[in-house]
Amino acid sequence: MSKKISIAILCGGQSAEHEISLLSAKNIVSSLDKNKYDLQLIGIDKSGTWHKLNPDNFLINEDDPKNIHFSKTDNQIFFSPNYYNKQTINCGEYDENTPFDLVIPVLHGPNGEDGTIQGLFKLAGVPVLGCGVLSSAVCMDKDMTKKILKAEGIPVCNHLVARKNSKTNPSFEIAQKQLGIPLFIKPANMGSSVGVSKVSNNTEFEAALDLAFKHDDKILIEEAIDGRELEIAVLGNLEPKTSIVGEVAPTLDFYSFDAKYVNPDGAHLIIPADIPESAAKEMSELAIKAFTALECRGLARCDFFYTKDNKLLINELNTFPGFTNISQYPMLWEKSGVSNSELMDLLINFTLNT
């Protein structure tokens, strides 16, 4: 039997998406073939401490996305790069070093999906599954994403930017004049709809800014698009492929955190989306063009708006989208004929053979 591939899986993290990361990690662990892979699970708590976890039993309150957490241990992790030309995890002061072949950073949001973890392991010479430093950082910042896509001729919705403590931020009146109402207010560097608000007046506008600034120093003020929310999954490196198209149909006012993860009736996921074949083809082409323009590798989920006059606008790209059992990225590939286990095998192969 060939030697197993040793994988370090990171989960948790210090962002507001900590809990979703834990659910994603649980699904990924269950998808990996234990006959092929030797798993080392590492949980990063909200203070930034790394812990060695038991992959078979590490979650508490896993049925409650708002209160889920991992079971902390005394085995705190020390990362030792290039130890005898091997990447190792030192589990506590007296534990033996454990080498590994690659890292899967199952981390969503800042300090995980934004290029920081990718940079750490790049310095250490460790292969990391998914996008690298540049694409992770750019795609995390929705403002920079839109600027690059717009420069590449890829359609995006209009937006303004507000910065914390700036005296030149656009007022509600200016935003309304340029973008109309309602407006969406969101942190520039966050996901899972954390800190997002829909506003229609100045009181709501100011409250939404305060909420968003709790999560980031840069805020996007976006026009509301009257259209359907479509998503497509991208997989590959230099020759990426796309899944079939899915649609998110929120039953609430918009696709909020609760609609995504808490309220089981918060949204309907329709796979495949009921759109013309020509629109699906255009969406695939735009997703691959955006994936390439932003220097993405491995995987990304590309989110679109599909307007009533049949125009496609890219909303954002997620470089490590959710991998929970109800997340769109793995569901889109499963409906495209690629199981979760096969999907992880492909992603690991892309990582080790780039």
Buried (B, 14 or more C-beta within 10 A) or exposed (E): EEEBBBBBBBBBBBBBBBBBBBBBBBBBBEBBEEEBBBBBBBBBBEEEEBBBBEBEEBBEEBEEBEEBBBEBBEBBBEBBEEBEEBBBBBBEEEBEBBBBBBBBBBBBBBBBBBBBBBBBBBEBEBBBBBBBBBBBBBBBBBBBBBBBBEEEEBBBBBBBBBBEEEEEBBEBEEBBEBBEBBBBBBBBBBBBBBBBBBBEEEEBBBEBBEBBBEBBBBBBBBBBBEBBBBBBBBBBBEEBBBBBBBBBEBEEEBBBBBBBBEEEEBBEBBBBBEBEEEBBEBBBEBBBBBBBBBBBBBBBBBBBBBBEEEBBBBBBBBBBBBBBBBBBBBBBBBBBEBEBEBBBBBBBEBBEEE
